[in-house]
């Protein structure tokens, strides 16, 4: 699930519209636009255990709910009485009420933040949208703040798009430019597919003669992951 491409309504629905189709948020299933929503909801329930269940337990860096909070929200969704839930969890009913209060406060905080964010970064008025880059273990600096316009100009300058396959003309010196070209090179490697080093090299060699350098930067900057023994590599799926 690519949260950057989904609206709040899409998340609540469990599906989103693509051209003349409706696409499941969690699998490749899709339906014609005229398909009744009840059919899609049936799919979400039978295949994914329901949209709410998927959202609560979503594996994403943006899902900051603890296991206990996930369990509580799952229980609250069943409309179980506070007293019954407290007895089930062997806690005081006041504890359950406090948890509900905490969730409501977080919702208010989120609502205010979204209102502020939409005003500041309204896609209709903000000219400099940033491209997606891998999450970094430390606080990212301005090397990672790359606008779509900057990326387009850089890629046009450094790649020969007339050749097949993709060909990098030369290796840049500036770190920000390196990160930008890596965002394009990584798209040539299939996501979530285990690769040996020779497998990975087979993708990188046609792009640039010094494929070892490219491979190193892809790993250093988080575009690729590898096992502790350095034998297997994989490209993480689209970040959530």
C-alpha positions as CSV (number, residue, x, y, z in Angstrom):
1,X,0.0,0.0,0.0
2,X,1.4,3.4,-1.1
3,X,0.0,5.9,1.4
4,X,1.3,8.8,-0.7
5,X,-1.1,7.9,-3.5
6,X,-4.2,7.1,-1.4
7,X,-6.7,9.6,0.0
8,X,-8.3,9.4,3.4
9,X,-11.4,8.2,1.7
10,X,-9.5,5.5,-0.1
11,X,-8.0,4.2,3.2
12,X,-11.5,4.1,4.8
13,X,-12.9,2.3,1.8
14,X,-10.1,-0.3,1.4
15,X,-10.0,0.3,-2.4
16,X,-9.2,3.2,-4.8
17,X,-10.1,4.1,-8.3
18,X,-7.6,3.7,-11.2
19,X,-8.8,4.8,-14.6
20,X,-12.0,2.9,-15.2
21,X,-11.4,0.3,-12.4
22,X,-11.5,0.0,-8.7
23,X,-8.3,-1.5,-7.2
24,X,-8.0,-3.3,-3.8
25,X,-5.6,-1.5,-1.5
26,X,-4.0,-4.8,-0.3
27,X,-3.8,-7.1,-3.4
28,X,-3.9,-7.0,-7.2
29,X,-7.7,-7.6,-7.2
30,X,-9.6,-5.1,-9.3
31,X,-13.2,-4.5,-10.5
32,X,-15.0,-2.5,-13.2
33,X,-16.1,0.9,-12.0
34,X,-19.7,-0.2,-12.2
35,X,-19.2,-3.1,-9.8
36,X,-21.3,-2.7,-6.6
37,X,-19.3,-1.6,-3.6
38,X,-20.9,-4.5,-1.7
39,X,-18.9,-6.9,-3.9
40,X,-15.7,-5.2,-3.1
41,X,-16.5,-5.2,0.6
42,X,-17.2,-8.9,0.4
43,X,-13.7,-9.4,-1.1
44,X,-12.1,-7.3,1.7
45,X,-13.9,-9.4,4.3
46,X,-13.3,-12.8,2.9
47,X,-9.7,-12.3,1.7
48,X,-8.3,-9.7,4.1
49,X,-10.4,-10.1,7.2
50,X,-12.1,-6.7,6.6
51,X,-10.6,-3.3,5.8
52,X,-10.6,-2.1,9.4
53,X,-8.6,-5.1,10.5
54,X,-6.1,-4.4,7.8
55,X,-5.7,-0.8,8.7
56,X,-5.3,-1.5,12.5
57,X,-2.6,-4.1,11.9
58,X,-1.0,-2.5,8.8
59,X,2.7,-3.2,8.6
60,X,4.0,0.3,8.0
61,X,6.4,2.7,9.6
62,X,3.4,5.1,9.8
63,X,1.5,2.6,12.0
64,X,2.7,3.6,15.4
65,X,0.0,1.6,17.3
66,X,1.4,-0.8,19.9
67,X,0.2,-4.4,20.0
68,X,-2.0,-3.5,23.0
69,X,-3.5,-0.5,21.3
70,X,-4.3,-2.6,18.2
71,X,-6.0,-5.2,20.4
72,X,-8.0,-2.5,22.1
73,X,-9.1,-0.9,18.8
74,X,-10.1,-4.3,17.5
75,X,-12.2,-4.8,20.6
76,X,-13.8,-1.3,20.5
77,X,-14.8,-2.0,16.9
78,X,-17.1,-4.8,18.1
79,X,-19.1,-2.4,20.3
80,X,-18.2,-4.5,23.4
81,X,-19.3,-2.8,26.6
82,X,-16.5,-1.2,28.7
83,X,-17.4,-3.3,31.7
84,X,-17.3,-6.6,29.7
85,X,-14.0,-5.6,28.0
86,X,-12.5,-4.6,31.3
87,X,-13.4,-8.0,32.8
88,X,-12.0,-9.8,29.7
89,X,-8.7,-7.9,30.0
90,X,-8.7,-8.1,33.8
91,X,-8.4,-4.3,34.2
92,X,-10.6,-1.6,35.7
93,X,-13.5,-0.2,33.6
94,X,-11.9,3.2,34.3
95,X,-8.8,2.1,32.4
96,X,-10.9,1.2,29.3
97,X,-12.6,4.6,29.5
98,X,-9.2,6.3,29.8
99,X,-7.9,4.5,26.7
100,X,-10.9,5.6,24.7
101,X,-10.3,9.2,25.8
102,X,-6.6,8.9,24.7
103,X,-7.6,7.7,21.3
104,X,-10.0,10.6,20.9
105,X,-7.3,13.0,21.9
106,X,-5.0,11.6,19.3
107,X,-7.7,11.9,16.6
108,X,-8.1,15.5,17.5
109,X,-4.4,16.1,17.2
110,X,-4.3,14.3,13.9
111,X,-7.2,16.4,12.6
112,X,-5.5,19.6,13.5
113,X,-2.2,18.5,11.9
114,X,-4.0,17.5,8.7
115,X,-5.7,20.8,8.5
116,X,-2.4,22.6,8.9
117,X,-0.6,20.3,6.5
118,X,-3.2,20.8,3.8
119,X,-3.0,24.5,4.1
120,X,0.8,24.5,3.8
121,X,1.3,21.8,1.3
122,X,-1.9,22.0,-0.8
123,X,-0.9,20.2,-4.0
124,X,-2.8,22.8,-6.0
125,X,-0.7,25.6,-4.8
126,X,2.6,24.0,-3.8
127,X,4.9,24.0,-6.8
128,X,7.8,22.0,-5.3
129,X,6.5,18.5,-4.5
130,X,9.3,16.2,-3.1
131,X,10.0,12.8,-4.6
132,X,10.0,9.6,-2.5
133,X,13.3,8.4,-1.1
134,X,14.1,5.5,1.3
135,X,13.6,6.1,5.0
136,X,16.9,6.9,6.7
137,X,18.1,5.7,10.1
138,X,19.2,9.2,11.1
139,X,17.6,12.6,10.5
140,X,17.8,13.2,6.8
141,X,19.5,16.4,5.6
142,X,18.9,18.6,2.6
143,X,20.5,16.0,0.2
144,X,17.2,14.1,0.5
145,X,15.0,17.1,-0.2
146,X,14.6,16.6,-4.0
147,X,11.7,18.2,-5.8
148,X,10.1,16.6,-8.8
149,X,11.3,19.3,-11.1
150,X,14.9,18.9,-9.8
151,X,14.7,15.2,-10.4
152,X,13.4,15.5,-13.9
153,X,16.2,17.9,-14.9
154,X,18.9,15.7,-13.3
155,X,17.7,12.5,-14.9
156,X,17.5,14.1,-18.3
157,X,21.1,15.3,-17.9
158,X,22.6,12.1,-16.7
159,X,20.8,9.3,-18.5
160,X,20.6,8.4,-22.2
161,X,17.0,7.6,-22.6
162,X,17.4,6.9,-26.3
163,X,19.3,3.7,-25.6
164,X,17.7,0.4,-24.5
165,X,18.3,-0.7,-21.8
166,X,18.7,2.4,-19.6
167,X,22.2,3.9,-19.7
168,X,23.9,6.2,-17.3
169,X,26.3,8.6,-19.1
170,X,28.6,9.3,-16.1
171,X,28.8,9.1,-12.4
172,X,28.0,12.4,-10.6
173,X,30.1,13.9,-7.8
174,X,27.4,15.7,-5.8
175,X,25.6,13.5,-3.2
176,X,22.1,15.0,-4.0
177,X,22.5,14.1,-7.7
178,X,23.7,10.6,-6.8
179,X,20.6,10.1,-4.7
180,X,18.4,11.4,-7.6
181,X,19.9,9.0,-10.1
182,X,19.6,6.1,-7.7
183,X,15.8,6.7,-7.5
184,X,15.7,6.0,-11.2
185,X,18.1,3.0,-11.3
186,X,16.3,1.2,-8.5
187,X,13.1,1.0,-10.6
188,X,14.9,-1.4,-13.0
189,X,15.2,-3.9,-10.1
190,X,12.0,-5.9,-9.2
191,X,10.7,-5.3,-5.7
192,X,10.6,-8.0,-3.0
193,X,12.5,-10.5,-5.1
194,X,15.5,-12.3,-3.5
195,X,18.6,-11.7,-5.6
196,X,22.1,-13.2,-5.5
197,X,25.0,-10.9,-6.2
198,X,25.3,-12.2,-9.8
199,X,21.5,-11.6,-10.2
200,X,21.8,-8.1,-9.0
201,X,24.9,-7.4,-11.2
202,X,23.0,-8.6,-14.2
203,X,20.5,-5.7,-13.7
204,X,23.2,-3.1,-13.0
205,X,25.9,-3.9,-15.5
206,X,24.0,-2.7,-18.6
207,X,23.2,0.6,-16.8
208,X,26.8,1.6,-15.9
209,X,30.2,0.1,-16.3
210,X,31.1,0.6,-12.7
211,X,28.2,-1.4,-11.4
212,X,30.0,-2.2,-8.2
213,X,29.9,1.5,-7.2
214,X,26.2,1.7,-8.1
215,X,25.5,-1.4,-6.0
216,X,27.3,0.1,-3.0
217,X,25.5,3.3,-3.1
218,X,22.1,1.6,-3.5
219,X,22.8,-0.3,-0.3
220,X,24.4,2.6,1.6
221,X,21.4,4.8,0.9
222,X,18.8,2.2,1.7
223,X,17.5,1.6,-1.8
224,X,18.5,-2.0,-1.5
225,X,18.7,-4.4,1.5
226,X,21.0,-7.4,1.9
227,X,21.4,-10.2,4.4
228,X,24.0,-10.1,7.1
229,X,26.2,-12.5,5.2
230,X,26.1,-10.3,2.1
231,X,24.9,-13.1,-0.1
232,X,21.4,-12.1,-0.9
233,X,19.8,-8.7,-1.8
234,X,16.3,-7.4,-2.3
235,X,14.6,-4.2,-3.2
236,X,12.0,-3.3,-0.5
237,X,8.5,-2.8,-1.9
238,X,7.0,0.7,-2.2
239,X,7.3,2.4,1.2
240,X,4.2,2.8,3.3
